[in-house]
Amino acid sequence: MTYPKVELHCHMDGAIPYRLFVKCCREDGLVPEGVSDEQWIRDHVMNSTMSLSDCMGEFALLTGILQCRERLEELSFELLKDMYESGSKLVELRFSPQSHLNENLSMEEAVEAVLRGRKRALEVYPDLVCGFLLCMMNLGLNLGTMENNLKTVELAAKYKDQGVVGIDLAGDETATPIESYAPMFDHARKLGVNYTIHAGESGGPSNVMFAIMQKGGRIGHGIHAIEDENVVNELIRNNFVIEVSVTSNYFSRCVPSIEEHPIRKLWDKGVMININTDDPGLMGITLKSEYDLIAKTFGFTEREFILSNLYSARSSFCEGRERIIAELTEALKNCA
Ligand SMILES: [Zn+2]
C-alpha cells in the first residue's frame, strides 16, 4: 500500500545527496587525484566502527563545504526533490544557521538561501508540504554561542510565514546542562515559535523530562525515557511524539546494538513514535532502508507504520499538514 511518508527529523547537511557532496568536494579541491567519486563517498560514509572523533571530522567536512548561499540553496532544493520523489510528502528539515558563517554569510542570508531552495522545490512539487527548523546549538563543543542561539529564535519568528516552522536544540546534549537553555524556549513561546529539543539521545530520562516540561509537543530521539517508567508515562500523558532514528542512535553509540534499541518497547507502552533518518547521507541510509530495518528487526507491520506516520503528521509544525493527515487516516481505514 502506498501512503504519504512523514519525516520530521532530518539534518539538512547530514542528508546531502552524494552527487552534490562529490561536486562540492571536487570544486574545493578536497578529492585527491585518482580517487573516484565512489571511493570518495565510501571513505566518508559513517559506519559503526568509526570513532567519535572520526564522526566529528565528517560533520566538520560537511559543514565546511556548505558555507555559501548558492550551495545552501542547491542543497535545500535537491534534498527536498529527492525526499519527495522517494515518497516523503510531509518533510521538516533542520539546520543551524550559525554553522554556515565562515565565508561572511550572515545567519539571515543562510536562512534566506535555504528558503529559496524550498520555494523552488514547491514550484516543481506543489503538493509537497515542507518547512525548516532552525537549530540552536548546545554550547559544549564550541559549535555555537548563546548570542547566536538567541538570534536563531528571533530568525524563526521573523521567517515564520516564509517556511520556517520552528526551532530545535541540537549538538551534544551531555556537554552542558539542558536546563540552561530554558530561557530560549521561554523566549520562543513568547514569540509564538514552535520547538522540538534533542533530549534523551545521549542524555538520560531527566533530559526528556525537561523537554516535556517545555511543552513543545515533540522531542528529538527521547529514547532514554525507557529507563524511567514515570517519564514514559509523562510522554504519553502529554501526547508527545518522539522523533526516533534507529541507525543513527546505534552509530552514535546511544544504544549498544540495533537489536537493543527501545523503539518496540516504547511503542508497545503507547508512546507515539515518528521514524526518521537523522543524517542519511552521512550514515549511508534512506528512509526506506530504516523502515525495512525496523520491520525486520522489530516486526513493525504496515498498519503500525501508517499509524506512526499519522502521529507524525499530527505533530508536524507545517501548514498544509491537514491534507496528509486526511490521506493517512484513509490509508489506516483501508489497512486490515
Ligand atoms: Zn538530530
Residues whose N, C-alpha, C, O or C-beta is under 5 A from the ligand:
A	BS01	ZN	D278
